[in-house]
Amino acid sequence: KYVSNATQILQEGYAKYKGTPFKVPTLNRWIVVVGRQHLEDIKKSTDDKLSLIEAANDSAKVDYLIGPEINSNPYHISVARIHLTRNLGLYYPDIKDEVHAAFEELLDLKDNAWKSVPAVETVREIVRRASNRVFVGLPLCRDHDWIDLNSRFAVDVATDANFSNMFPKFLVPLVSKKLPKTATGIARAMKHLDPIVKERLRCVGKHEDDWSDKPNDILQWLIDEKQESSTRQLALRVLTVNFASIHTFTQALYNLAAYPQYVGPLREEVDATIREHGWTKEAIALMRKVDSFLAETQRLEGVLTFSVQRKAMKDLALSDGTFVPKGTHLCVPTYAFHCDSAVYDNPGVFNPFRFPQLSDDEDASARHQMVGVTQDYFPFGFGKHACPGRFLAANELKTMLAYILMSYDVKFESWISRPTSIHWDLNVIADPTVRAMFWKRTCN
């Protein structure tokens, strides 16, 4: 019942227990759902008490399906946290270039004609291309097989993990070795990356610190860390980063088509900002309505019904005296929090300009951006483990939405109202059967 009705069950528990812990059964374990008052406990707790990595490993079986080194030495997280934020201004032109090129190539529109495309599939490829422009650079970011394998890898890991979770813990190592999907993805990635890794290692050895055209992407940052050097090791890191870069832009596209009354104000903001500042990181940062549109989309249609998952590594007590036994899996009911009428007016209504209205104070308004992390809004997680790539994701998504507003008109092929998302276990999935229609604007 939980697998197919997780959202409803979590909302019922949240309403019934009013923030005190309750538990729900998944296919292979109990999950303890905690309240808003426990977020600070989670934020302040150390990893040896409440572990995100171990919680994720139990769910996704990372040690067995990808490799134990991903969890034992997660240096790719600090690499992403440092470089993705520090270099955002430097590589934003590449993001913009890839977003524009991907839309033009995939849609290939002619004037005065609507074109129908599969929404989820098209958006997925554009997002993957933009992300991989920063992850591995040109020309690999445009290789169809590379994009396909990274799109499939996240699904394959989840599928293999779900299958593994059906078995007792002692059988998981044996079962995981018999699952072909994840292993096939790793082999495909190694085939693509092997010549690139070898050439970059050659250049590093030859030029050392005097490499004038040195690539500025995650693959190179990982190489520069000098912690791993084999193609397989680096391929696993790049796949893991790709695995984590799941966005909700299809949901934003559905909202754009379902609520055409908001296109005018959004387009006016984008047009004025681009005219003054061009396609720059600074221009994207000034688009408050675009940011709010995406933040509101994430509030109502985020990728998970619960988040901030942690595993208790020892017996501990929360600040209100709640005892948490070792091995307990904790989580926070994200969707229930985001739909709490005590926090949001008319929480079930899509209000795309909700967040700029929450505060006119500049410092406070920064907390209400789509990358903000508060006790009321956390699609990117919470505390020190909040997604390190959220600033990259925000710039990609805002650039995509701004480009659509400037370049196209959008509508559904046959839907009258907004398509309903599919809820399965903790996942919220945009309806994959929907086709979106695009019209090339000539006055942009």
Beta strands, then each sheet from edge to edge (+ up, - down):
strand 1: 22-25
strand 2: 30-33
strand 3: 50-51
strand 4: 114-118
strand 5: 307-312
strand 6: 316-317
strand 7: 323-324
strand 8: 329-332
strand 9: 408-412
strand 10: 422-424
strand 11: 427-429
strand 12: 435-440
sheet 1: 1+ 2- 8- 5+ 3-
sheet 2: 4+ 12- 9+
sheet 3: 6+ 7-
sheet 4: 10+ 11-
end
